[in-house]
Amino acid sequence: MNRRRSSLFALACAATLTVTASACADDEPDATPTTLAPTDTSGGATDTTSGPATTLGPYVEPLGDIVGEAVTQKGEFTALAGYLIEAGLVQPLRGEGPFTVFAPVNAAFEALPPATLSAVYEDKELLAAVLTYHVVPGEYTAENLTDGLELETLQGQSLTVSVAGDTISVNGVELVATDVPASNGVIHVIGEVLVPES
């Protein structure tokens, strides 16, 4: 991966965390919010200097929409949620939709170099671009994801679906779980962060 693509990837990852945090912050005030710090990628204590702590919630289960379902899925998407908040994408993703979201788990962000995450986190425009590259207008269940299908993302570039037997991939990244239902779309779980072309 060249230097420019690495920087873009880092910015995209940071953007994802930021968008999630912002979306949740605008919810109803009747529940106790949960505070998160940026994901630790060093194996040690979380470096809170890389970005502000984010506040999720208040949520009352079951929420049902894309954002609520992502945040409440056993803690697997807290990094994504935080980035969404920072990028200001929470309210758009709580809209009518429908949307299809390819949601990276926490480990996908933790696998990124800390310097890359910090670079993306500091560039909110890049963060938003990376995050919206994971969202497709319309609802595409696993059954609808056919080999060679091109899906235009909210970011503007397209994702290419590949199907080999029971394995479904987007841009070469395998879906590790599919068809997590939401009231305004569907979530597919991926183990890597998708990076748009620079």
Sequence and secondary structure as in RCSB ss.txt:
>XXXX:A:sequence
MNRRRSSLFALACAATLTVTASACADDEPDATPTTLAPTDTSGGATDTTSGPATTLGPYVEPLGDIVGEAVTQKG
EFTALAGYLIEAGLVQPLRGEGPFTVFAPVNAAFEALPPATLSAVYEDKELLAAVLTYHVVPGEYTAENLTDGLE
LETLQGQSLTVSVAGDTISVNGVELVATDVPASNGVIHVIGEVLVPES
>XXXX:A:secstr
  HHHHHHHHHHHHHHHHHHHHHHHTS TTS  EEE     SSSS  GGGS  EEE    S   SHHHHHHHSTT
TTHHHHHHHHHTT HHHHTSS  EEEEEE HHHHHTS HHHHHHHHH HHHHHHHHHTTEEES   GGG  TT E
EE TTSSEEEEEEETTEEEETTEEEEEEEEEETTEEEEEESS      
